[in-house]
Amino acid sequence: MAARNGVALPSEGSRSGHTVDIAKPFRRVVKNAGLNSSEVVRHTLRHTAITHLVQAGVDLPTVKRISGHKTLMMVERYAHQNGPHIQTAMDKLSKGYRSSA
């Protein structure tokens, strides 16, 4: 196998070409990005992906299926709703009332 020493790819010493434990490569990526490795952990990716899906307008039942959560409550816990996202939703509601009046 050709050497693949990319940021998160396995080294040439990897027998199967797959990294089973991504802890070291992930820490390396976080460090190379100049991020705090005690704050940015692998689980951060899960929270971020779910948040982005919800903010992109993907409905919660679909996000639940994608993420493998058993309940919508857990999806809501992961989907960090912020001020701008909530304000956008309220603006849509407001536009609906203005156009129907």
Order of alpha helices (4+ residues) and beta strands (2+ residues): alpha-alpha-alpha-alpha-alpha
